Amino acid sequence: MASIDEVIASISANAEAVNEIQGQVEGSKAMTEETLGQLQALNVEGAAAAIGACKDQLEECSALVAALHNKLNEAMSTAAAAKQS
């Protein structure tokens, strides 16, 4: 049987992994924004529209990852409270 400390450590590792994913999503979003600017400057409207939609989707991903991180923190707090009981 896993201990509460092991549960907390597992959740903490998940939260760290989510932080890494957040950084990767932000990096992709930055590249997308740069590409969007270049396409707009070249008047490549179709590709710019598609990359703009991609940027919007990455912004949604970023929000979802942030929400996941918050839920993991809540779970960690709840596990820590169980340890105090």
PDB file as gemmi writes it, atoms N, CA and C in Angstrom:
CRYST1    1.000    1.000    1.000  90.00  90.00  90.00 P 1                      
ATOM      1  N   MET A   1       0.844  -1.176   0.000  1.00  0.00           N  
ATOM      2  CA  MET A   1       0.000   0.000   0.000  1.00  0.00           C  
ATOM      3  C   MET A   1       0.895   1.248   0.000  1.00  0.00           C  
ATOM      4  N   ALA A   2       0.526   2.216  -0.822  1.00  0.00           N  
ATOM      5  CA  ALA A   2       1.292   3.467  -0.902  1.00  0.00           C  
ATOM      6  C   ALA A   2       1.000   4.339   0.316  1.00  0.00           C  
ATOM      7  N   SER A   3       2.013   5.042   0.746  1.00  0.00           N  
ATOM      8  CA  SER A   3       1.827   5.972   1.859  1.00  0.00           C  
ATOM      9  C   SER A   3       1.335   7.317   1.327  1.00  0.00           C  
ATOM     10  N   ILE A   4       0.863   8.144   2.234  1.00  0.00           N  
ATOM     11  CA  ILE A   4       0.408   9.483   1.849  1.00  0.00           C  
ATOM     12  C   ILE A   4       1.576  10.280   1.277  1.00  0.00           C  
ATOM     13  N   ASP A   5       2.757  10.102   1.849  1.00  0.00           N  
ATOM     14  CA  ASP A   5       3.936  10.799   1.319  1.00  0.00           C  
ATOM     15  C   ASP A   5       4.212  10.392  -0.125  1.00  0.00           C  
ATOM     16  N   GLU A   6       4.016   9.114  -0.439  1.00  0.00           N  
ATOM     17  CA  GLU A   6       4.220   8.652  -1.813  1.00  0.00           C  
ATOM     18  C   GLU A   6       3.176   9.241  -2.751  1.00  0.00           C  
ATOM     19  N   VAL A   7       1.948   9.369  -2.271  1.00  0.00           N  
ATOM     20  CA  VAL A   7       0.895   9.998  -3.072  1.00  0.00           C  
ATOM     21  C   VAL A   7       1.259  11.452  -3.358  1.00  0.00           C  
ATOM     22  N   ILE A   8       1.688  12.162  -2.321  1.00  0.00           N  
ATOM     23  CA  ILE A   8       2.068  13.572  -2.478  1.00  0.00           C  
ATOM     24  C   ILE A   8       3.245  13.690  -3.449  1.00  0.00           C  
ATOM     25  N   ALA A   9       4.224  12.814  -3.330  1.00  0.00           N  
ATOM     26  CA  ALA A   9       5.380  12.849  -4.223  1.00  0.00           C  
ATOM     27  C   ALA A   9       4.971  12.577  -5.665  1.00  0.00           C  
ATOM     28  N   SER A  10       4.057  11.661  -5.850  1.00  0.00           N  
ATOM     29  CA  SER A  10       3.576  11.340  -7.204  1.00  0.00           C  
ATOM     30  C   SER A  10       2.840  12.528  -7.815  1.00  0.00           C  
ATOM     31  N   ILE A  11       1.979  13.146  -7.037  1.00  0.00           N  
ATOM     32  CA  ILE A  11       1.243  14.316  -7.530  1.00  0.00           C  
ATOM     33  C   ILE A  11       2.215  15.457  -7.824  1.00  0.00           C  
ATOM     34  N   SER A  12       3.210  15.629  -6.981  1.00  0.00           N  
ATOM     35  CA  SER A  12       4.209  16.675  -7.192  1.00  0.00           C  
ATOM     36  C   SER A  12       4.970  16.440  -8.495  1.00  0.00           C  
ATOM     37  N   ALA A  13       5.311  15.186  -8.765  1.00  0.00           N  
ATOM     38  CA  ALA A  13       6.001  14.862 -10.022  1.00  0.00           C  
ATOM     39  C   ALA A  13       5.099  15.174 -11.215  1.00  0.00           C  
ATOM     40  N   ASN A  14       3.812  14.893 -11.076  1.00  0.00           N  
ATOM     41  CA  ASN A  14       2.877  15.234 -12.148  1.00  0.00           C  
ATOM     42  C   ASN A  14       2.822  16.740 -12.364  1.00  0.00           C  
ATOM     43  N   ALA A  15       2.801  17.500 -11.281  1.00  0.00           N  
ATOM     44  CA  ALA A  15       2.753  18.958 -11.385  1.00  0.00           C  
ATOM     45  C   ALA A  15       4.005  19.496 -12.074  1.00  0.00           C  
ATOM     46  N   GLU A  16       5.158  18.893 -11.772  1.00  0.00           N  
ATOM     47  CA  GLU A  16       6.400  19.311 -12.429  1.00  0.00           C  
ATOM     48  C   GLU A  16       6.348  19.015 -13.923  1.00  0.00           C  
ATOM     49  N   ALA A  17       5.807  17.847 -14.279  1.00  0.00           N  
ATOM     50  CA  ALA A  17       5.675  17.488 -15.694  1.00  0.00           C  
ATOM     51  C   ALA A  17       4.743  18.460 -16.410  1.00  0.00           C  
ATOM     52  N   VAL A  18       3.677  18.862 -15.743  1.00  0.00           N  
ATOM     53  CA  VAL A  18       2.746  19.820 -16.328  1.00  0.00           C  
ATOM     54  C   VAL A  18       3.426  21.166 -16.527  1.00  0.00           C  
ATOM     55  N   ASN A  19       4.285  21.567 -15.598  1.00  0.00           N  
ATOM     56  CA  ASN A  19       5.049  22.818 -15.758  1.00  0.00           C  
ATOM     57  C   ASN A  19       5.925  22.756 -17.001  1.00  0.00           C  
ATOM     58  N   GLU A  20       6.547  21.596 -17.229  1.00  0.00           N  
ATOM     59  CA  GLU A  20       7.372  21.434 -18.426  1.00  0.00           C  
ATOM     60  C   GLU A  20       6.518  21.539 -19.685  1.00  0.00           C  
ATOM     61  N   ILE A  21       5.359  20.921 -19.657  1.00  0.00           N  
ATOM     62  CA  ILE A  21       4.448  20.995 -20.808  1.00  0.00           C  
ATOM     63  C   ILE A  21       4.030  22.444 -21.046  1.00  0.00           C  
ATOM     64  N   GLN A  22       3.750  23.176 -19.974  1.00  0.00           N  
ATOM     65  CA  GLN A  22       3.359  24.578 -20.109  1.00  0.00           C  
ATOM     66  C   GLN A  22       4.453  25.364 -20.827  1.00  0.00           C  
ATOM     67  N   GLY A  23       5.693  25.120 -20.454  1.00  0.00           N  
ATOM     68  CA  GLY A  23       6.808  25.800 -21.114  1.00  0.00           C  
ATOM     69  C   GLY A  23       6.912  25.440 -22.584  1.00  0.00           C  
ATOM     70  N   GLN A  24       6.673  24.184 -22.900  1.00  0.00           N  
ATOM     71  CA  GLN A  24       6.722  23.746 -24.290  1.00  0.00           C  
ATOM     72  C   GLN A  24       5.593  24.373 -25.098  1.00  0.00           C  
ATOM     73  N   VAL A  25       4.397  24.425 -24.525  1.00  0.00           N  
ATOM     74  CA  VAL A  25       3.262  25.050 -25.214  1.00  0.00           C  
ATOM     75  C   VAL A  25       3.556  26.530 -25.453  1.00  0.00           C  
ATOM     76  N   GLU A  26       4.102  27.207 -24.453  1.00  0.00           N  
ATOM     77  CA  GLU A  26       4.431  28.625 -24.604  1.00  0.00           C  
ATOM     78  C   GLU A  26       5.489  28.825 -25.680  1.00  0.00           C  
ATOM     79  N   GLY A  27       6.448  27.909 -25.760  1.00  0.00           N  
ATOM     80  CA  GLY A  27       7.463  27.991 -26.811  1.00  0.00           C  
ATOM     81  C   GLY A  27       6.849  27.826 -28.195  1.00  0.00           C  
ATOM     82  N   SER A  28       5.935  26.879 -28.321  1.00  0.00           N  
ATOM     83  CA  SER A  28       5.238  26.685 -29.597  1.00  0.00           C  
ATOM     84  C   SER A  28       4.409  27.912 -29.948  1.00  0.00           C  
ATOM     85  N   LYS A  29       3.775  28.483 -28.935  1.00  0.00           N  
ATOM     86  CA  LYS A  29       2.958  29.674 -29.174  1.00  0.00           C  
ATOM     87  C   LYS A  29       3.818  30.844 -29.641  1.00  0.00           C  
ATOM     88  N   ALA A  30       5.003  30.992 -29.059  1.00  0.00           N  
ATOM     89  CA  ALA A  30       5.906  32.072 -29.471  1.00  0.00           C  
ATOM     90  C   ALA A  30       6.351  31.883 -30.915  1.00  0.00           C  
ATOM     91  N   MET A  31       6.675  30.639 -31.293  1.00  0.00           N  
ATOM     92  CA  MET A  31       7.062  30.376 -32.685  1.00  0.00           C  
ATOM     93  C   MET A  31       5.896  30.661 -33.626  1.00  0.00           C  
ATOM     94  N   THR A  32       4.702  30.297 -33.189  1.00  0.00           N  
ATOM     95  CA  THR A  32       3.510  30.521 -34.006  1.00  0.00           C  
ATOM     96  C   THR A  32       3.270  32.008 -34.204  1.00  0.00           C  
ATOM     97  N   GLU A  33       3.423  32.783 -33.124  1.00  0.00           N  
ATOM     98  CA  GLU A  33       3.235  34.231 -33.224  1.00  0.00           C  
ATOM     99  C   GLU A  33       4.252  34.848 -34.177  1.00  0.00           C  
ATOM    100  N   GLU A  34       5.498  34.376 -34.097  1.00  0.00           N  
ATOM    101  CA  GLU A  34       6.540  34.891 -34.991  1.00  0.00           C  
ATOM    102  C   GLU A  34       6.207  34.549 -36.450  1.00  0.00           C  
ATOM    103  N   THR A  35       5.804  33.314 -36.682  1.00  0.00           N  
ATOM    104  CA  THR A  35       5.443  32.882 -38.031  1.00  0.00           C  
ATOM    105  C   THR A  35       4.238  33.647 -38.544  1.00  0.00           C  
ATOM    106  N   LEU A  36       3.274  33.887 -37.671  1.00  0.00           N  
ATOM    107  CA  LEU A  36       2.086  34.650 -38.052  1.00  0.00           C  
ATOM    108  C   LEU A  36       2.486  36.052 -38.519  1.00  0.00           C  
ATOM    109  N   GLY A  37       3.363  36.700 -37.782  1.00  0.00           N  
ATOM    110  CA  GLY A  37       3.824  38.030 -38.168  1.00  0.00           C  
ATOM    111  C   GLY A  37       4.518  38.024 -39.516  1.00  0.00           C  
ATOM    112  N   GLN A  38       5.327  37.009 -39.752  1.00  0.00           N  
ATOM    113  CA  GLN A  38       6.021  36.907 -41.032  1.00  0.00           C  
ATOM    114  C   GLN A  38       5.038  36.697 -42.178  1.00  0.00           C  
ATOM    115  N   LEU A  39       4.064  35.819 -41.970  1.00  0.00           N  
ATOM    116  CA  LEU A  39       3.075  35.553 -43.016  1.00  0.00           C  
ATOM    117  C   LEU A  39       2.220  36.790 -43.299  1.00  0.00           C  
ATOM    118  N   GLN A  40       1.866  37.513 -42.242  1.00  0.00           N  
ATOM    119  CA  GLN A  40       1.094  38.744 -42.428  1.00  0.00           C  
ATOM    120  C   GLN A  40       1.905  39.774 -43.199  1.00  0.00           C  
ATOM    121  N   ALA A  41       3.189  39.873 -42.902  1.00  0.00           N  
ATOM    122  CA  ALA A  41       4.054  40.821 -43.605  1.00  0.00           C  
ATOM    123  C   ALA A  41       4.176  40.468 -45.081  1.00  0.00           C  
ATOM    124  N   LEU A  42       4.092  39.197 -45.385  1.00  0.00           N  
ATOM    125  CA  LEU A  42       4.191  38.746 -46.780  1.00  0.00           C  
ATOM    126  C   LEU A  42       2.828  38.714 -47.477  1.00  0.00           C  
ATOM    127  N   ASN A  43       1.785  39.086 -46.772  1.00  0.00           N  
ATOM    128  CA  ASN A  43       0.418  39.064 -47.303  1.00  0.00           C  
ATOM    129  C   ASN A  43      -0.019  37.670 -47.752  1.00  0.00           C  
ATOM    130  N   VAL A  44       0.394  36.655 -47.017  1.00  0.00           N  
ATOM    131  CA  VAL A  44      -0.020  35.282 -47.300  1.00  0.00           C  
ATOM    132  C   VAL A  44      -1.233  35.020 -46.392  1.00  0.00           C  
ATOM    133  N   GLU A  45      -2.386  35.486 -46.857  1.00  0.00           N  
ATOM    134  CA  GLU A  45      -3.568  35.535 -45.998  1.00  0.00           C  
ATOM    135  C   GLU A  45      -4.085  34.169 -45.579  1.00  0.00           C  
ATOM    136  N   GLY A  46      -4.126  33.208 -46.499  1.00  0.00           N  
ATOM    137  CA  GLY A  46      -4.652  31.885 -46.154  1.00  0.00           C  
ATOM    138  C   GLY A  46      -3.825  31.204 -45.080  1.00  0.00           C  
ATOM    139  N   ALA A  47      -2.528  31.199 -45.280  1.00  0.00           N  
ATOM    140  CA  ALA A  47      -1.638  30.583 -44.297  1.00  0.00           C  
ATOM    141  C   ALA A  47      -1.661  31.365 -42.987  1.00  0.00           C  
ATOM    142  N   ALA A  48      -1.739  32.689 -43.077  1.00  0.00           N  
ATOM    143  CA  ALA A  48      -1.783  33.518 -41.865  1.00  0.00           C  
ATOM    144  C   ALA A  48      -3.042  33.214 -41.062  1.00  0.00           C  
ATOM    145  N   ALA A  49      -4.160  33.025 -41.748  1.00  0.00           N  
ATOM    146  CA  ALA A  49      -5.411  32.702 -41.051  1.00  0.00           C  
ATOM    147  C   ALA A  49      -5.300  31.355 -40.347  1.00  0.00           C  
ATOM    148  N   ALA A  50      -4.695  30.377 -41.020  1.00  0.00           N  
ATOM    149  CA  ALA A  50      -4.540  29.057 -40.413  1.00  0.00           C  
ATOM    150  C   ALA A  50      -3.602  29.106 -39.214  1.00  0.00           C  
ATOM    151  N   ILE A  51      -2.491  29.831 -39.353  1.00  0.00           N  
ATOM    152  CA  ILE A  51      -1.557  29.951 -38.232  1.00  0.00           C  
ATOM    153  C   ILE A  51      -2.182  30.757 -37.096  1.00  0.00           C  
ATOM    154  N   GLY A  52      -3.018  31.737 -37.438  1.00  0.00           N  
ATOM    155  CA  GLY A  52      -3.738  32.479 -36.400  1.00  0.00           C  
ATOM    156  C   GLY A  52      -4.658  31.563 -35.611  1.00  0.00           C  
ATOM    157  N   ALA A  53      -5.337  30.653 -36.313  1.00  0.00           N  
ATOM    158  CA  ALA A  53      -6.196  29.680 -35.632  1.00  0.00           C  
ATOM    159  C   ALA A  53      -5.359  28.739 -34.769  1.00  0.00           C  
ATOM    160  N   CYS A  54      -4.196  28.373 -35.268  1.00  0.00           N  
ATOM    161  CA  CYS A  54      -3.276  27.523 -34.504  1.00  0.00           C  
ATOM    162  C   CYS A  54      -2.860  28.228 -33.213  1.00  0.00           C  
ATOM    163  N   LYS A  55      -2.551  29.509 -33.308  1.00  0.00           N  
ATOM    164  CA  LYS A  55      -2.167  30.303 -32.126  1.00  0.00           C  
ATOM    165  C   LYS A  55      -3.297  30.332 -31.111  1.00  0.00           C  
ATOM    166  N   ASP A  56      -4.535  30.510 -31.602  1.00  0.00           N  
ATOM    167  CA  ASP A  56      -5.694  30.496 -30.705  1.00  0.00           C  
ATOM    168  C   ASP A  56      -5.829  29.150 -29.999  1.00  0.00           C  
ATOM    169  N   GLN A  57      -5.603  28.065 -30.731  1.00  0.00           N  
ATOM    170  CA  GLN A  57      -5.690  26.734 -30.133  1.00  0.00           C  
ATOM    171  C   GLN A  57      -4.601  26.522 -29.087  1.00  0.00           C  
ATOM    172  N   LEU A  58      -3.413  27.036 -29.363  1.00  0.00           N  
ATOM    173  CA  LEU A  58      -2.333  26.927 -28.387  1.00  0.00           C  
ATOM    174  C   LEU A  58      -2.636  27.744 -27.136  1.00  0.00           C  
ATOM    175  N   GLU A  59      -3.293  28.889 -27.296  1.00  0.00           N  
ATOM    176  CA  GLU A  59      -3.696  29.676 -26.131  1.00  0.00           C  
ATOM    177  C   GLU A  59      -4.699  28.895 -25.288  1.00  0.00           C  
ATOM    178  N   GLU A  60      -5.616  28.171 -25.949  1.00  0.00           N  
ATOM    179  CA  GLU A  60      -6.561  27.319 -25.223  1.00  0.00           C  
ATOM    180  C   GLU A  60      -5.818  26.195 -24.505  1.00  0.00           C  
ATOM    181  N   CYS A  61      -4.829  25.603 -25.175  1.00  0.00           N  
ATOM    182  CA  CYS A  61      -4.019  24.556 -24.547  1.00  0.00           C  
ATOM    183  C   CYS A  61      -3.339  25.094 -23.292  1.00  0.00           C  
ATOM    184  N   SER A  62      -2.795  26.283 -23.394  1.00  0.00           N  
ATOM    185  CA  SER A  62      -2.110  26.900 -22.266  1.00  0.00           C  
ATOM    186  C   SER A  62      -3.062  27.071 -21.087  1.00  0.00           C  
ATOM    187  N   ALA A  63      -4.279  27.506 -21.366  1.00  0.00           N  
ATOM    188  CA  ALA A  63      -5.271  27.673 -20.299  1.00  0.00           C  
ATOM    189  C   ALA A  63      -5.644  26.323 -19.680  1.00  0.00           C  
ATOM    190  N   LEU A  64      -5.777  25.300 -20.512  1.00  0.00           N  
ATOM    191  CA  LEU A  64      -6.101  23.970 -19.994  1.00  0.00           C  
ATOM    192  C   LEU A  64      -4.969  23.414 -19.135  1.00  0.00           C  
ATOM    193  N   VAL A  65      -3.742  23.625 -19.563  1.00  0.00           N  
ATOM    194  CA  VAL A  65      -2.591  23.150 -18.792  1.00  0.00           C  
ATOM    195  C   VAL A  65      -2.536  23.888 -17.456  1.00  0.00           C  
ATOM    196  N   ALA A  66      -2.816  25.181 -17.467  1.00  0.00           N  
ATOM    197  CA  ALA A  66      -2.833  25.946 -16.218  1.00  0.00           C  
ATOM    198  C   ALA A  66      -3.913  25.422 -15.282  1.00  0.00           C  
ATOM    199  N   ALA A  67      -5.076  25.098 -15.830  1.00  0.00           N  
ATOM    200  CA  ALA A  67      -6.158  24.548 -15.012  1.00  0.00           C  
ATOM    201  C   ALA A  67      -5.759  23.185 -14.439  1.00  0.00           C  
ATOM    202  N   LEU A  68      -5.098  22.368 -15.241  1.00  0.00           N  
ATOM    203  CA  LEU A  68      -4.623  21.065 -14.771  1.00  0.00           C  
ATOM    204  C   LEU A  68      -3.626  21.245 -13.636  1.00  0.00           C  
ATOM    205  N   HIS A  69      -2.726  22.195 -13.789  1.00  0.00           N  
ATOM    206  CA  HIS A  69      -1.736  22.452 -12.732  1.00  0.00           C  
ATOM    207  C   HIS A  69      -2.432  22.867 -11.439  1.00  0.00           C  
ATOM    208  N   ASN A  70      -3.445  23.721 -11.550  1.00  0.00           N  
ATOM    209  CA  ASN A  70      -4.187  24.143 -10.356  1.00  0.00           C  
ATOM    210  C   ASN A  70      -4.870  22.959  -9.687  1.00  0.00           C  
ATOM    211  N   LYS A  71      -5.470  22.060 -10.484  1.00  0.00           N  
ATOM    212  CA  LYS A  71      -6.143  20.887  -9.919  1.00  0.00           C  
ATOM    213  C   LYS A  71      -5.139  19.967  -9.232  1.00  0.00           C  
ATOM    214  N   LEU A  72      -3.966  19.811  -9.823  1.00  0.00           N  
ATOM    215  CA  LEU A  72      -2.944  18.986  -9.186  1.00  0.00           C  
ATOM    216  C   LEU A  72      -2.502  19.596  -7.858  1.00  0.00           C  
ATOM    217  N   ASN A  73      -2.383  20.917  -7.811  1.00  0.00           N  
ATOM    218  CA  ASN A  73      -2.045  21.573  -6.544  1.00  0.00           C  
ATOM    219  C   ASN A  73      -3.135  21.357  -5.507  1.00  0.00           C  
ATOM    220  N   GLU A  74      -4.395  21.421  -5.948  1.00  0.00           N  
ATOM    221  CA  GLU A  74      -5.509  21.152  -5.029  1.00  0.00           C  
ATOM    222  C   GLU A  74      -5.431  19.716  -4.506  1.00  0.00           C  
ATOM    223  N   ALA A  75      -5.143  18.772  -5.395  1.00  0.00           N  
ATOM    224  CA  ALA A  75      -5.032  17.375  -4.988  1.00  0.00           C  
ATOM    225  C   ALA A  75      -3.893  17.187  -3.992  1.00  0.00           C  
ATOM    226  N   MET A  76      -2.779  17.877  -4.235  1.00  0.00           N  
ATOM    227  CA  MET A  76      -1.644  17.780  -3.325  1.00  0.00           C  
ATOM    228  C   MET A  76      -2.010  18.343  -1.950  1.00  0.00           C  
ATOM    229  N   SER A  77      -2.739  19.450  -1.935  1.00  0.00           N  
ATOM    230  CA  SER A  77      -3.175  20.039  -0.661  1.00  0.00           C  
ATOM    231  C   SER A  77      -4.125  19.105   0.074  1.00  0.00           C  
ATOM    232  N   THR A  78      -5.014  18.472  -0.670  1.00  0.00           N  
ATOM    233  CA  THR A  78      -5.961  17.548  -0.057  1.00  0.00           C  
ATOM    234  C   THR A  78      -5.224  16.348   0.531  1.00  0.00           C  
ATOM    235  N   ALA A  79      -4.228  15.837  -0.206  1.00  0.00           N  
ATOM    236  CA  ALA A  79      -3.432  14.712   0.322  1.00  0.00           C  
ATOM    237  C   ALA A  79      -2.658  15.137   1.566  1.00  0.00           C  
ATOM    238  N   ALA A  80      -2.136  16.349   1.544  1.00  0.00           N  
ATOM    239  CA  ALA A  80      -1.402  16.841   2.716  1.00  0.00           C  
ATOM    240  C   ALA A  80      -2.333  16.980   3.919  1.00  0.00           C  
ATOM    241  N   ALA A  81      -3.571  17.396   3.660  1.00  0.00           N  
ATOM    242  CA  ALA A  81      -4.562  17.490   4.746  1.00  0.00           C  
ATOM    243  C   ALA A  81      -4.869  16.105   5.309  1.00  0.00           C  
ATOM    244  N   ALA A  82      -4.907  15.099   4.438  1.00  0.00           N  
ATOM    245  CA  ALA A  82      -5.151  13.729   4.908  1.00  0.00           C  
ATOM    246  C   ALA A  82      -4.016  13.272   5.805  1.00  0.00           C  
ATOM    247  N   LYS A  83      -2.831  13.721   5.505  1.00  0.00           N  
ATOM    248  CA  LYS A  83      -1.665  13.358   6.318  1.00  0.00           C  
ATOM    249  C   LYS A  83      -1.787  13.939   7.719  1.00  0.00           C  
ATOM    250  N   GLN A  84      -2.401  15.111   7.837  1.00  0.00           N  
ATOM    251  CA  GLN A  84      -2.551  15.770   9.124  1.00  0.00           C  
ATOM    252  C   GLN A  84      -3.631  15.128   9.989  1.00  0.00           C  
ATOM    253  N   SER A  85      -4.515  14.369   9.347  1.00  0.00           N  
ATOM    254  CA  SER A  85      -5.648  13.753  10.077  1.00  0.00           C  
ATOM    255  C   SER A  85      -5.219  12.555  10.880  1.00  0.00           C  
TER     256      SER A  85                                                      
END                                                                             
